[in-house]
Amino acid sequence: MIIKTTKDEIVSYLHDASNYKGFCDAVYFPENETDVISIINECRKTNTPITISGSGTGLTGARVPNGGIVIATDKLNHIIEINKEKFFAVTEPGVLLSEFQEKVNQQGLLYPPDPTERNCFIGGTIATNASGEKTFKYGPTRSYVEELHFILSDDEKLVLTRGKEKADGNELILHSLSGKKYALQIPHLVSKVSKNSAGYYCKKNMDAIDLFIGSEGTLGIITLAKLKLVSIPSEVISCVVFFKEELSALNFVREAREASFTSRLYRKENSIDALALEYYDKNSLKFLSGEYPQIPSNVSAAVWFEQEINESSTQETLLNNWLELIKKHEANEDDTWFASDDNERKELEKFRYSISSKVNEYVSSKGLKKLGTDAAVPDESFEKFYMFSKSLCESSALRYVIYGHFGNSHIHLNMLPENEDEYSKGLKIYEKICRKAVEMNGTVSAEHGIGKLKKNYLSMMYSEDDLIMMKKIKQTLDPQFLLGRGNIF
Ligand SMILES: Cc1cc2nc3c(=O)[nH]c(=O)nc-3n(C[C@H](O)[C@H](O)[C@H](O)COP(=O)(O)OP(=O)(O)OC[C@H]3O[C@@H](n4cnc5c(N)ncnc54)[C@H](O)[C@@H]3O)c2cc1C
């Protein structure tokens, strides 16, 4: 097993894409479960904190150590099996999501979880319950995790299989492979949004595996995952529509979202059923205009949508349905970017990726931490929430861009401060936005997790009693608080 200790060797493990920075004594690269167990064993004896690292694309500082050692999962990078007949794959956690998706696609299958950044590891996506563009149709990572192998901080191994271990009301009893028993009391936390990555997933009668998905490296180390796959669609329609009026774009999203829900509910073929519904505000388009001079002038917003074409639908009818909606909301068909083949579709995907990565580049260039919201609210409150968030930024005179997964009523409002003063001003706005999201029964984190940067906002969502119960779960499974210290709690 490789162990790195010199500054140059470990520096890349001391930050993540949020630009939060940390420090540690060493980075360990286990190559198998036995290595993982021996590292944990040693750390337990010396009471050394362990931070687990995926690929470091996280946006909350969760993989960044504040002392102790890092377990880097880079060498746990084998895909064990892709089963075409039974629609599943078994993989180690350090496999790159993009590589995994490519291998799965080659077998005519699809693994739907797709955060905009695909240079993340499978383990990182499970530990944050990541979601992405396709979540609007397919749901978050959680929906695809069938089995997890988990090493706890006492070296015990849990094998959690969906459907096998369930809580009895609020009581969840787990047994490790060696027979050690863990009795957990689970709070009942009900979410009214379609995606949520804030704190542990806790519900009466829940499936045990769900507690560990989204646990941000605080409960144990994922060493193996069995993931569900679906059939790959034969074709996908992909378009970016530009709107002169912001309100038209928001109405377009609302109508497309509702039409998609209706199609799914009544299993309507050949009608609107979006795979992705993504939004860019005027400032985002301006921010991207250097790279994309073809963005039409005088537009106030854009929406990127995708829809799968399957055996029971035809491209012509689906396109006509979308065109009708485009015209109804006064977008110009001539200004719409249609992808006519797979390469053009990838270009549109890149357009979506560009805004996120350009914001992160900007933040790094200023030496500041990322100040981007990850809040989502129930669909019925969405427009109000959008207008509220936007008006706070407008009145502050801070630069900002708004984009995100509007199909899921999920906004990334990124402030672009120039200096520490503006950053502090932006933090106050950030807090108000989180408060508003919670007031509207939403979440402060729909997909990035809480990590180290968003801890203060978790207490807006849950009562003190619920947070104490979450902390007790952590304490039962990791009594020395060795793992992911500083994350969530
Ligand atoms: C440009 C950009 C766009 C993004 N877009 C999205 C998006 O659309 N949707 C989205 O959800 N996220 C998005 N993200 C955030 C990020 O990509 C995801 O959070 C991703 O899941 C993190 O994976 P990672 O491997 O980089 O994890 P890391 O950042 O390395 O770690 C994240 C967390 O996972 C834990 N962890 C990692 N591996 C394990 C393991 N084996 N066992 C236990 N815990 C583990 C770590 O301890 C940490 O708590 C984006 C990031 C960027 C930079």
The ligand as a MOL file (V3000), in Angstrom:
LIG
                    3D

  0  0  0     0  0            999 V3000
M  V30 BEGIN CTAB
M  V30 COUNTS 53 58 0 0 0
M  V30 BEGIN ATOM
M  V30 1 C -18.4200 21.5990 -11.8690 0
M  V30 2 C -19.1440 20.7690 -10.8290 0
M  V30 3 C -20.4590 20.4120 -11.0350 0
M  V30 4 C -21.1270 19.6100 -10.0830 0
M  V30 5 N -22.4130 19.2380 -10.3240 0
M  V30 6 C -23.0530 18.4330 -9.4520 0
M  V30 7 C -24.3790 17.9840 -9.7180 0
M  V30 8 O -24.9770 18.3030 -10.7400 0
M  V30 9 N -24.9660 17.1700 -8.8000 0
M  V30 10 C -24.3230 16.7650 -7.6690 0
M  V30 11 O -24.9010 16.0060 -6.8930 0
M  V30 12 N -23.0730 17.1770 -7.4010 0
M  V30 13 C -22.4220 17.9880 -8.2490 0
M  V30 14 N -21.1420 18.3940 -7.9900 0
M  V30 15 C -20.5130 17.9760 -6.7270 0
M  V30 16 C -19.7160 16.6700 -6.7890 0
M  V30 17 O -19.3660 16.3500 -8.0910 0
M  V30 18 C -20.4900 15.5350 -6.1400 0
M  V30 19 O -20.7510 15.8520 -4.7980 0
M  V30 20 C -19.7640 14.1810 -6.1780 0
M  V30 21 O -20.6650 13.1950 -5.7590 0
M  V30 22 C -18.5370 14.1050 -5.2850 0
M  V30 23 O -17.7970 12.9330 -5.6110 0
M  V30 24 P -16.2330 12.8380 -5.3370 0
M  V30 25 O -15.7770 11.4870 -5.6960 0
M  V30 26 O -15.5110 13.9600 -5.9580 0
M  V30 27 O -16.2470 12.9720 -3.7480 0
M  V30 28 P -15.3290 13.8170 -2.7670 0
M  V30 29 O -15.5030 15.2570 -2.9750 0
M  V30 30 O -13.9420 13.3060 -2.7920 0
M  V30 31 O -16.0040 13.3930 -1.3710 0
M  V30 32 C -17.3500 13.6970 -1.1050 0
M  V30 33 C -17.7880 12.9650 0.1580 0
M  V30 34 O -17.8470 11.5580 -0.0740 0
M  V30 35 C -17.1370 10.8530 0.9400 0
M  V30 36 N -16.6150 9.6250 0.3410 0
M  V30 37 C -15.9450 9.4980 -0.8290 0
M  V30 38 N -15.6760 8.2020 -1.0670 0
M  V30 39 C -16.1810 7.4950 -0.0330 0
M  V30 40 C -16.2040 6.1040 0.3120 0
M  V30 41 N -15.6480 5.1770 -0.4680 0
M  V30 42 N -16.8130 5.7490 1.4480 0
M  V30 43 C -17.4000 6.6560 2.2630 0
M  V30 44 N -17.3900 7.9770 1.9960 0
M  V30 45 C -16.7880 8.3830 0.8640 0
M  V30 46 C -16.0680 11.8390 1.3890 0
M  V30 47 O -15.5930 11.5410 2.6750 0
M  V30 48 C -16.8560 13.1440 1.3440 0
M  V30 49 O -17.6120 13.2350 2.5190 0
M  V30 50 C -20.4530 19.1920 -8.9110 0
M  V30 51 C -19.1250 19.5500 -8.7160 0
M  V30 52 C -18.4700 20.3350 -9.6580 0
M  V30 53 C -17.0360 20.6770 -9.4180 0
M  V30 END ATOM
M  V30 BEGIN BOND
M  V30 1 1 1 2
M  V30 2 1 2 3
M  V30 3 2 2 52
M  V30 4 2 3 4
M  V30 5 1 4 5
M  V30 6 1 4 50
M  V30 7 2 5 6
M  V30 8 1 6 7
M  V30 9 1 6 13
M  V30 10 2 7 8
M  V30 11 1 7 9
M  V30 12 1 9 10
M  V30 13 2 10 11
M  V30 14 1 10 12
M  V30 15 2 12 13
M  V30 16 1 13 14
M  V30 17 1 14 15
M  V30 18 1 14 50
M  V30 19 1 15 16
M  V30 20 1 16 17
M  V30 21 1 16 18
M  V30 22 1 18 19
M  V30 23 1 18 20
M  V30 24 1 20 21
M  V30 25 1 20 22
M  V30 26 1 22 23
M  V30 27 1 23 24
M  V30 28 2 24 25
M  V30 29 1 24 26
M  V30 30 1 24 27
M  V30 31 1 27 28
M  V30 32 2 28 29
M  V30 33 1 28 30
M  V30 34 1 28 31
M  V30 35 1 31 32
M  V30 36 1 32 33
M  V30 37 1 33 34
M  V30 38 1 33 48
M  V30 39 1 34 35
M  V30 40 1 35 36
M  V30 41 1 35 46
M  V30 42 1 36 37
M  V30 43 1 36 45
M  V30 44 2 37 38
M  V30 45 1 38 39
M  V30 46 1 39 40
M  V30 47 2 39 45
M  V30 48 1 40 41
M  V30 49 2 40 42
M  V30 50 1 42 43
M  V30 51 2 43 44
M  V30 52 1 44 45
M  V30 53 1 46 47
M  V30 54 1 46 48
M  V30 55 1 48 49
M  V30 56 2 50 51
M  V30 57 1 51 52
M  V30 58 1 52 53
M  V30 END BOND
M  V30 END CTAB
M  END
